[in-house]
């Protein structure tokens, strides 16, 4: 009887551990890909599939196959800003977005969100805040920090920059 009791307890413990492991795995599978977060000054390029949210002072260049939305969230609400940058096509399959006057591209209370498959984007400027989620290659040149997959690093100011490969 004692041996039977120990065997039942061991089976109960194993089943409990498996149930806990399943509870921990479900939130990880709910994500749509890895997330990289960056802050700094310089230039950023992304090539791949996913969503990139960016704010800062500078110029944004995006491939035509991507969707770009500008929002302002100063009071917690989202709305298309009245003076949102418009696409300036350059005839080679890319749009150039420049804020009117000397304004911020998206500003501290707003952002530009770029979504697409097989897209390319470049942003050059200062006070950059970026979140990229999906699959692709992110290159950071200049001065700043990034967080990706529990790794904290610095941007590189050299020719190649800091390269982050986003993959599941």
C-alpha positions as CSV (number, residue, x, y, z in Angstrom):
1,X,0.0,0.0,0.0
2,X,2.8,2.4,0.8
3,X,4.5,1.8,-2.6
4,X,1.2,2.4,-4.3
5,X,0.7,5.7,-2.5
6,X,4.2,6.9,-3.5
7,X,3.5,6.0,-7.1
8,X,0.2,7.9,-7.1
9,X,1.9,11.0,-5.5
10,X,4.7,10.9,-8.1
11,X,2.2,10.7,-11.0
12,X,0.2,13.6,-9.5
13,X,3.4,15.7,-9.2
14,X,4.4,14.9,-12.9
15,X,0.9,15.8,-14.1
16,X,0.9,19.0,-12.0
17,X,4.3,20.0,-13.5
18,X,3.1,19.4,-17.0
19,X,0.0,21.4,-16.4
20,X,2.1,24.3,-15.1
21,X,4.4,24.1,-18.1
22,X,1.5,24.3,-20.5
23,X,0.2,27.4,-18.7
24,X,3.6,29.0,-19.2
25,X,3.9,28.1,-22.8
26,X,0.5,29.5,-24.0
27,X,1.4,33.2,-23.6
28,X,4.7,32.7,-25.5
29,X,2.8,31.1,-28.4
30,X,0.3,34.1,-28.5
31,X,3.0,36.5,-29.6
32,X,3.3,37.2,-33.4
33,X,7.1,37.1,-33.4
34,X,10.0,38.5,-31.5
35,X,10.1,42.2,-30.3
36,X,13.1,44.6,-30.5
37,X,13.0,47.9,-28.7
38,X,15.4,50.7,-29.4
39,X,16.1,54.3,-28.4
40,X,18.8,56.6,-29.7
41,X,20.1,59.0,-32.4
42,X,21.2,58.0,-35.9
43,X,19.7,55.8,-38.6
44,X,17.6,52.6,-38.5
45,X,16.7,50.2,-41.3
46,X,14.4,47.3,-41.3
47,X,13.8,44.7,-44.0
48,X,11.3,41.9,-43.4
49,X,7.7,41.2,-42.4
50,X,5.9,42.7,-39.4
51,X,5.1,45.9,-37.6
52,X,7.4,48.7,-36.8
53,X,6.3,51.6,-34.5
54,X,8.6,54.6,-34.6
55,X,8.7,58.2,-33.3
56,X,11.4,60.9,-33.4
57,X,12.7,63.8,-35.4
58,X,13.8,63.0,-38.9
59,X,12.9,61.5,-42.3
60,X,11.1,58.2,-42.9
61,X,11.5,56.2,-46.1
62,X,9.2,53.2,-46.7
63,X,8.7,50.8,-49.5
64,X,5.4,51.0,-51.4
65,X,4.2,47.6,-50.3
66,X,3.9,48.8,-46.6
67,X,1.1,50.5,-44.9
68,X,1.9,53.6,-42.9
69,X,-0.4,55.1,-40.2
70,X,0.4,58.2,-38.1
71,X,-1.3,58.6,-34.8
72,X,-1.3,61.1,-31.9
73,X,-1.9,59.8,-28.4
74,X,-1.3,62.8,-26.1
75,X,-4.4,62.1,-24.0
76,X,-4.5,58.3,-24.5
77,X,-6.7,58.4,-27.5
78,X,-5.7,57.7,-31.1
79,X,-6.5,59.9,-34.0
80,X,-5.1,60.6,-37.5
81,X,-3.3,63.9,-37.1
82,X,-4.5,66.8,-39.3
83,X,-1.0,67.6,-40.4
84,X,0.3,64.1,-40.9
85,X,3.2,63.7,-43.4
86,X,2.1,62.6,-46.8
87,X,3.9,60.2,-49.1
88,X,6.3,61.9,-51.5
89,X,6.9,59.2,-54.1
90,X,10.4,59.1,-55.6
91,X,9.6,56.9,-58.6
92,X,11.6,53.9,-57.4
93,X,8.9,52.1,-55.3
94,X,9.5,54.1,-52.1
95,X,7.7,56.9,-50.2
96,X,9.5,59.6,-48.3
97,X,7.7,61.1,-45.3
98,X,9.0,64.4,-43.9
99,X,7.1,66.3,-41.2
100,X,5.8,69.7,-42.2
101,X,8.2,72.5,-41.2
102,X,10.6,71.6,-38.5
103,X,8.0,69.5,-36.6
104,X,8.7,66.0,-35.2
105,X,7.8,63.2,-37.6
106,X,5.5,61.7,-35.0
107,X,6.4,63.5,-31.8
108,X,6.6,62.3,-28.2
109,X,2.8,61.9,-28.1
110,X,2.5,60.1,-31.4
111,X,4.0,57.6,-33.7
112,X,4.2,56.2,-37.2
113,X,3.3,52.6,-37.5
114,X,4.5,50.7,-40.5
115,X,3.1,47.2,-41.3
116,X,3.8,44.9,-44.3
117,X,5.2,41.8,-45.8
118,X,8.6,42.0,-47.4
119,X,8.8,45.7,-46.6
120,X,11.8,47.9,-46.3
121,X,12.1,51.1,-44.2
122,X,14.7,53.6,-43.2
123,X,14.6,56.3,-40.6
124,X,17.3,58.9,-40.0
125,X,17.1,61.4,-37.2
126,X,17.3,62.0,-33.5
127,X,15.3,61.1,-30.4
128,X,14.3,57.9,-32.0
129,X,12.0,55.4,-30.2
130,X,11.3,52.2,-32.1
131,X,9.5,48.9,-31.5
132,X,9.8,46.2,-34.2
133,X,7.9,42.9,-34.1
134,X,8.1,40.2,-36.8
135,X,10.7,38.5,-38.9
136,X,13.6,40.3,-40.6
137,X,16.8,42.3,-40.2
138,X,17.1,45.5,-38.1
139,X,20.2,47.6,-38.5
140,X,21.0,50.4,-36.0
141,X,23.7,52.9,-36.7
142,X,24.6,55.8,-34.4
143,X,24.3,56.1,-30.7
144,X,21.7,54.4,-28.5
145,X,20.6,51.3,-26.8
146,X,18.4,48.3,-27.7
147,X,16.7,45.4,-26.0
148,X,16.1,42.1,-27.9
149,X,15.5,38.7,-26.5
150,X,16.8,39.5,-23.0
151,X,19.9,41.1,-24.6
152,X,20.7,44.7,-24.0
153,X,23.2,46.3,-26.4
154,X,24.5,49.5,-27.8
155,X,24.1,50.8,-31.3
156,X,27.3,50.9,-33.3
157,X,28.5,54.0,-35.1
158,X,30.7,52.1,-37.5
159,X,29.9,51.3,-41.2
160,X,28.0,48.0,-40.5
161,X,26.1,49.1,-37.5
162,X,24.5,46.8,-34.9
163,X,22.6,44.1,-36.7
164,X,19.6,42.3,-35.1
165,X,18.0,39.3,-36.8
166,X,14.4,39.0,-35.7
167,X,13.2,35.5,-35.9
168,X,10.8,33.2,-34.0
